[in-house]
């Protein structure tokens, strides 16, 4: 397939792996910050091609995984306690909250609809003027412009029955939090190409300089990822900590000005509670005051639920790069995609789901 096959070229993959081995003179730990990259690494066995000294760990790059249990509880409450039509992407339905998940809420009579775009939810609101319609707006900077557009579309159409429950998170503050943690072992990052396609790469520069950690913007295919690893290792070996763009076919330094403009028009930065990690300052997006009428959290009297204990789930340590999925004693035994203890096992981008699907007995 054109524009895919060339980035899965086996000969080029082997050459990149050999070049990384040639460059490596000491151990390095790198983190990819996107769940899609995690799945590609595990699916294609890219980590197993690397020299023994290079360790890849998996960051909080799955927006489903880091959505707080309290917000999932509120989505359930909207569907079951307020009679709203709760619209969501399908990968949110089986993520456990402190109580039930959205799929169980649907089975118990709550109206939960799977949509493929936030604009689908706007259309549902237009078709059901006598019902409140809420879109569960989850995602990194990548999906935020589309959700902002949904709000603007609803405003333009005069839809007073449409709102969003916002759970947007931002990548740079998460990288800063990981690097600043006392137990951090990450020395370099592979930044998510799709996030940088929206936001650009400039805001990573101060982080790289402050923590002495190179950050390489990387794509999602095997050649993309290994090229990102190669550039990151080269910087570490040379004692440099800069931002490099290895995904120039999609990413510009300034990002996408039109997408950034609509995002900044509708949203403002806020603190956000990351599931398994905790509150990271200035790491989320909330609707601006001008669009408060479209904020489900303000429109409905939603309960604040008490945080439940993580139990056996070590997802927080996995998403901070401290441990890997197979380090969890429940992995593949008491925690499976059918009966997940935590979000990373059920999400399509979760690290635990990747290991369970491609490497049930993995030891990478």
C-alpha positions as CSV (number, residue, x, y, z in Angstrom):
1,X,0.0,0.0,0.0
2,X,1.5,3.3,-1.1
3,X,2.7,5.5,1.8
4,X,2.6,2.6,4.1
5,X,4.7,-0.2,2.7
6,X,7.8,1.9,2.4
7,X,7.6,2.6,6.2
8,X,7.3,-1.2,6.8
9,X,10.3,-2.1,4.7
10,X,12.0,-5.0,6.5
11,X,15.5,-4.3,5.1
12,X,15.3,-0.7,6.2
13,X,14.0,-1.7,9.6
14,X,17.0,-4.1,10.0
15,X,19.5,-1.4,8.9
16,X,18.1,1.1,11.4
17,X,18.3,-1.5,14.1
18,X,21.9,-2.2,13.2
19,X,22.7,1.6,13.2
20,X,21.1,2.0,16.6
21,X,23.3,-0.9,17.9
22,X,26.4,0.8,16.4
23,X,25.6,4.0,18.1
24,X,24.8,2.6,21.5
25,X,27.7,2.5,24.0
26,X,25.7,2.6,27.3
27,X,22.2,1.8,28.5
28,X,19.3,4.2,27.7
29,X,15.6,4.2,28.5
30,X,13.3,5.9,26.1
31,X,9.5,6.4,26.3
32,X,7.0,6.6,23.5
33,X,4.1,8.9,24.4
34,X,1.4,7.5,22.2
35,X,-0.6,4.3,22.6
36,X,-0.6,3.8,18.8
37,X,3.2,3.7,18.8
38,X,3.1,1.3,21.7
39,X,0.9,-1.1,19.8
40,X,3.2,-0.8,16.7
41,X,6.3,-1.5,18.8
42,X,4.8,-4.6,20.4
43,X,3.0,-5.9,17.3
44,X,6.1,-5.7,15.1
45,X,8.6,-6.6,17.8
46,X,10.6,-3.5,17.4
47,X,11.8,-3.5,21.0
48,X,13.2,-7.0,20.4
49,X,15.3,-5.8,17.5
50,X,17.1,-3.2,19.6
51,X,20.4,-3.7,21.4
52,X,20.1,-5.0,25.0
53,X,21.0,-1.6,26.4
54,X,18.0,0.2,24.9
55,X,14.8,-0.1,26.9
56,X,11.5,1.2,25.6
57,X,8.9,2.0,28.2
58,X,5.3,3.1,27.6
59,X,3.9,6.4,28.6
60,X,0.4,7.8,29.3
61,X,-0.3,8.0,25.6
62,X,-3.8,6.6,25.7
63,X,-6.5,9.2,26.4
64,X,-9.0,6.5,27.4
65,X,-6.6,5.1,29.9
66,X,-5.9,8.4,31.7
67,X,-9.5,9.6,31.8
68,X,-10.4,9.7,35.5
69,X,-12.8,7.2,37.0
70,X,-14.8,10.1,38.4
71,X,-15.5,11.4,34.9
72,X,-16.6,8.0,33.8
73,X,-18.9,7.9,36.8
74,X,-20.4,11.2,35.7
75,X,-20.9,10.0,32.1
76,X,-22.8,7.0,33.6
77,X,-24.8,9.4,35.8
78,X,-25.8,11.5,32.7
79,X,-27.1,8.4,30.9
80,X,-28.9,6.8,33.8
81,X,-29.8,9.6,36.3
82,X,-30.5,12.6,34.1
83,X,-32.1,10.9,31.1
84,X,-29.6,12.4,28.7
85,X,-28.5,10.7,25.4
86,X,-24.8,10.1,26.2
87,X,-22.7,9.9,23.0
88,X,-19.2,8.4,23.1
89,X,-16.6,6.7,21.1
90,X,-16.8,3.0,21.4
91,X,-13.5,2.4,23.3
92,X,-14.9,4.3,26.3
93,X,-17.8,1.9,26.9
94,X,-16.0,-0.8,28.8
95,X,-13.6,1.3,30.8
96,X,-14.4,0.8,34.5
97,X,-15.2,3.8,36.7
98,X,-15.6,3.6,40.5
99,X,-18.9,2.0,39.8
100,X,-20.3,0.5,36.6
101,X,-19.0,1.2,33.1
102,X,-21.0,2.8,30.2
103,X,-21.8,-0.6,28.6
104,X,-23.4,-1.8,31.8
105,X,-25.3,1.5,32.1
106,X,-26.6,0.9,28.6
107,X,-27.7,-2.6,29.5
108,X,-29.6,-1.2,32.5
109,X,-31.6,1.1,30.3
110,X,-29.4,4.2,30.0
111,X,-29.2,5.7,26.5
112,X,-25.6,5.4,25.4
113,X,-24.9,5.8,21.7
114,X,-21.6,5.1,20.0
115,X,-20.6,7.8,17.5
116,X,-17.7,8.2,15.2
117,X,-17.5,12.0,15.3
118,X,-18.6,14.7,17.8
119,X,-20.5,16.1,14.9
120,X,-22.7,13.0,15.0
121,X,-23.7,14.0,18.5
122,X,-24.6,17.5,17.3
123,X,-26.8,15.9,14.6
124,X,-28.5,13.7,17.3
125,X,-29.2,16.8,19.3
126,X,-30.8,18.4,16.3
127,X,-32.9,15.3,15.7
128,X,-34.0,15.1,19.3
129,X,-34.9,18.7,20.5
130,X,-36.8,17.4,23.5
131,X,-33.8,15.5,24.9
132,X,-30.5,16.6,26.3
133,X,-27.5,15.2,24.3
134,X,-24.0,15.0,25.8
135,X,-20.8,14.1,24.0
136,X,-18.1,12.5,26.1
137,X,-15.1,14.6,24.8
138,X,-12.0,12.5,25.5
139,X,-8.6,12.9,23.9
140,X,-5.3,14.7,23.6
141,X,-4.7,17.8,21.5
142,X,-5.4,15.7,18.4
143,X,-9.2,15.4,18.9
144,X,-9.7,18.8,20.7
145,X,-10.2,20.9,17.5
146,X,-13.1,18.6,16.3
147,X,-14.8,18.8,19.7
148,X,-14.3,22.6,19.6
149,X,-15.9,22.6,16.2
150,X,-18.9,20.6,17.5
151,X,-19.5,23.3,20.2
152,X,-19.3,26.0,17.6
153,X,-21.6,24.1,15.2
154,X,-24.2,23.6,18.0
155,X,-24.0,27.3,18.9
156,X,-24.5,28.3,15.3
157,X,-27.5,26.0,15.1
158,X,-29.0,27.3,18.3
159,X,-29.0,23.9,19.9
160,X,-29.6,24.5,23.6
161,X,-29.8,20.7,24.3
162,X,-26.2,19.9,23.3
163,X,-23.2,19.9,25.7
164,X,-19.9,18.1,26.2
165,X,-18.4,16.3,29.2
166,X,-14.7,17.3,28.7
167,X,-11.7,15.1,29.5
168,X,-9.1,16.6,27.3
169,X,-5.4,16.2,28.3
170,X,-2.2,17.8,27.1
171,X,1.0,16.0,26.4
172,X,3.8,18.5,27.3
173,X,2.8,18.8,31.0
174,X,2.7,15.0,31.2
175,X,6.2,14.7,29.9
176,X,7.3,17.4,32.4
177,X,5.6,15.5,35.2
178,X,7.3,12.2,34.3
179,X,10.7,13.7,34.0
180,X,10.3,15.5,37.3
181,X,9.2,12.5,39.3
182,X,11.6,11.1,41.9
183,X,11.4,7.6,40.4
184,X,11.8,8.7,36.8
185,X,14.1,6.5,34.7
186,X,13.2,8.0,31.2
187,X,16.1,9.7,29.4
188,X,14.5,10.5,26.1
189,X,11.1,10.7,24.5
190,X,9.4,9.8,21.2
191,X,6.7,12.4,20.9
192,X,3.4,11.6,19.2
193,X,3.3,12.7,15.6
194,X,-0.4,13.3,15.4
195,X,-0.4,15.6,18.5
196,X,2.5,17.6,17.0
197,X,0.6,17.8,13.6
198,X,-1.9,19.9,15.5
199,X,0.3,21.7,18.1
200,X,3.7,21.8,16.4
201,X,6.9,20.9,18.2
202,X,8.1,24.3,19.6
203,X,6.7,23.8,23.1
204,X,8.9,20.8,23.7
205,X,12.1,22.7,23.4
206,X,12.1,24.2,27.0
207,X,11.3,20.8,28.4
208,X,14.2,19.1,26.6
209,X,16.6,21.8,27.7
210,X,15.4,21.9,31.3
211,X,15.6,18.1,31.9
212,X,18.4,17.3,29.5
213,X,16.2,14.8,27.7
214,X,16.0,14.7,23.8
215,X,12.5,14.7,22.4
216,X,12.0,13.3,18.8
217,X,8.7,13.7,17.0
218,X,7.9,10.3,15.6
219,X,5.4,8.6,13.4
220,X,3.6,5.3,13.8
221,X,5.1,2.8,11.4
222,X,8.2,0.6,12.1
223,X,10.6,2.7,10.1
224,X,9.2,5.9,11.7
225,X,9.6,4.6,15.2
226,X,13.1,3.1,14.7
227,X,14.3,6.4,13.1
228,X,13.0,8.2,16.1
229,X,14.9,5.8,18.4
230,X,18.0,6.3,16.3
231,X,17.9,10.1,16.5
232,X,17.2,9.9,20.2
233,X,20.1,7.6,20.9
234,X,22.4,9.7,18.8
235,X,21.6,12.8,20.9
236,X,22.0,10.9,24.1
237,X,25.4,9.5,23.1
238,X,26.5,13.0,22.0
239,X,25.3,14.6,25.1
240,X,22.7,16.7,23.4
241,X,19.0,17.4,24.4
242,X,17.1,18.9,21.6
243,X,13.8,18.6,19.7
244,X,14.1,16.8,16.4
245,X,11.3,16.2,13.9
246,X,11.5,12.8,12.3
247,X,7.9,13.0,11.0
248,X,8.3,15.9,8.6
249,X,5.8,14.5,6.1
250,X,3.0,15.4,8.6
251,X,4.5,17.8,11.2
252,X,5.6,21.5,11.0
253,X,7.2,23.4,13.8
254,X,4.2,25.7,14.1
255,X,1.7,22.9,13.8
256,X,-1.7,23.5,12.2
257,X,-2.6,27.2,12.7
258,X,-6.3,26.8,11.8
259,X,-6.7,23.9,14.2
260,X,-4.9,25.7,17.0
261,X,-7.0,28.8,16.5
262,X,-10.3,27.0,16.9
263,X,-9.0,25.0,19.9
264,X,-7.8,28.2,21.6
265,X,-11.1,30.0,20.8
266,X,-13.2,27.4,22.6
267,X,-10.9,25.9,25.3
268,X,-8.7,27.1,28.0
269,X,-6.0,25.3,30.0
270,X,-6.9,23.8,33.3
271,X,-5.6,21.3,35.9
272,X,-6.5,17.7,35.1
273,X,-6.7,14.5,37.1
274,X,-4.9,11.7,35.2
275,X,-6.1,8.3,36.1
276,X,-3.3,6.3,37.8
277,X,-1.1,9.3,38.0
278,X,-2.9,12.1,39.8
279,X,-3.5,15.8,39.2
280,X,-1.1,17.4,36.8
281,X,-1.2,21.2,36.8
282,X,-2.2,22.9,33.5
283,X,-2.5,19.6,31.8
284,X,-6.1,19.7,30.6
285,X,-8.5,21.7,28.5
286,X,-11.9,23.1,29.8
287,X,-14.5,25.1,28.0
288,X,-14.0,28.9,28.2
289,X,-16.6,30.9,30.1
290,X,-18.1,32.1,26.9
291,X,-19.1,28.5,26.1
292,X,-20.2,27.5,29.6
293,X,-23.7,26.8,28.4
294,X,-22.2,23.8,26.5
295,X,-20.4,22.4,29.5
296,X,-22.2,19.3,30.8
297,X,-20.4,19.6,34.1
298,X,-22.1,23.0,34.7
299,X,-25.4,22.2,33.1
300,X,-26.1,19.1,35.2
301,X,-25.8,18.6,39.0
302,X,-23.2,15.9,38.8
303,X,-21.9,14.1,41.8
304,X,-18.3,14.0,42.8
305,X,-17.4,10.4,43.5
306,X,-14.8,9.2,46.0
307,X,-11.7,7.9,44.3
308,X,-11.6,4.1,44.5
309,X,-8.4,2.2,45.3
310,X,-6.4,0.9,42.4
311,X,-6.3,-2.6,43.9
312,X,-4.0,-4.9,42.0
313,X,-3.8,-2.6,38.9
314,X,-0.4,-1.0,38.5
315,X,-1.4,1.1,35.4
316,X,-0.1,4.3,37.0
317,X,3.4,2.8,37.2
318,X,3.1,1.4,33.7
319,X,2.1,4.8,32.3
320,X,5.0,6.5,34.1
321,X,7.5,4.1,32.6
322,X,8.4,2.6,36.0
323,X,7.1,-0.9,35.2
324,X,5.7,-2.9,32.2
325,X,2.5,-4.7,31.8
326,X,4.0,-8.2,32.4
327,X,5.3,-6.9,35.7
328,X,1.7,-6.9,37.0
329,X,0.8,-10.2,38.8
330,X,-2.8,-9.9,37.6
331,X,-1.8,-9.5,33.9
332,X,-3.5,-12.1,31.8
333,X,-4.8,-13.9,34.9
334,X,-7.2,-11.8,36.8
335,X,-7.0,-8.9,34.4
336,X,-7.9,-9.6,30.8
337,X,-9.7,-7.6,28.0
338,X,-12.9,-9.4,28.9
339,X,-12.5,-8.7,32.6
340,X,-10.2,-5.7,32.9
341,X,-9.0,-4.4,36.3
342,X,-7.8,-1.1,34.7
343,X,-8.3,1.0,31.6
344,X,-5.0,0.0,29.8
345,X,-6.2,-3.6,29.4
346,X,-9.5,-2.6,27.7
347,X,-8.6,0.4,25.6
348,X,-7.6,-0.2,22.0
349,X,-4.5,1.9,22.6
350,X,-3.7,0.6,26.1
351,X,-0.3,-0.9,26.8
352,X,-1.7,-3.9,28.6
353,X,-4.0,-4.6,25.8
354,X,-1.1,-4.5,23.3
355,X,0.9,-7.0,25.4
356,X,-2.0,-9.3,25.9
357,X,-2.8,-9.4,22.2
358,X,0.7,-9.7,20.8
359,X,2.8,-10.9,23.7
360,X,0.9,-12.8,26.3
361,X,4.1,-14.4,27.7
362,X,6.3,-11.5,26.7
363,X,9.5,-10.7,28.6
364,X,10.7,-7.6,26.9
